Amino acid sequence: MRFTERELTAALTGAAKSVLAAQDKSVRKGRRSVDEAWQSLTQFGRFQLLDGLGDQVLPVLVALPDIEVEAGTRPTFTAAQVASTVEATIGDDVGRVRRAVLVKARVAMVTIALSHLPVRQDPDALIVPDHL
């Protein structure tokens, strides 16, 4: 699937915020929002979180099958498509139990990332202001 850089960034950021929500006790208890927790991270902290998830999520997003996405909609994939793509991107050098755990975790992360994709924009409907 061909995603734009903006779409990949939005998907990865959404997945990172969900991981942060699971890790941050104040977010889990409802004392602050995920966005507040995200803003409280340093730039290096955000980089570390995004870098760790990027190695797991981005190869799967790039390897998803090609589908046509109409403008104004989000790409949708079946659970079987996501699971088979995740299994194909995991190497053969891991054990059976570890592989099963990795597949389940990455399928969950990719599903979360896909849910945070922005709506596809129509490139032909680009409006340039007159002052440019």
Phi, psi and omega in degrees: 000134177266112176253150174282166179298322179297318180294316179296320179296316179295319180295315181292321178295320177298319178294320180295321178293326178290324176293319179297321179296325179285331183273325187276118183294325181292329176287317180298324181278353177085014180282335175210163183275168178295321180296323176294319178294322179295317180291333180284343176290147173287166178299322179291324177296318176296319179300315181299318180294314180293322180294317179295320179283328182299323179294336182262321189268316186299317178300327179288317180298321180289327184274355180299151183296151179287129175225156176275130180240119179285152177297139180091002179234168175256150174293140179235139179230148177283162178297326179293321178296316180295314181297317181292325178291319178297315180298325180288332182272347178275132181292168181271002185273010178251156180287172184296315182290315179297323179297317179297319179293316179298319180297313181297317181294316181288326176298318178296316181294319179292322178297318177295317179298318179295328179289341180263005177294138177286165178293135182293129180268152178276115182292337180281343181266020180293124180252122179260127179298153183294333184284357178267000000 
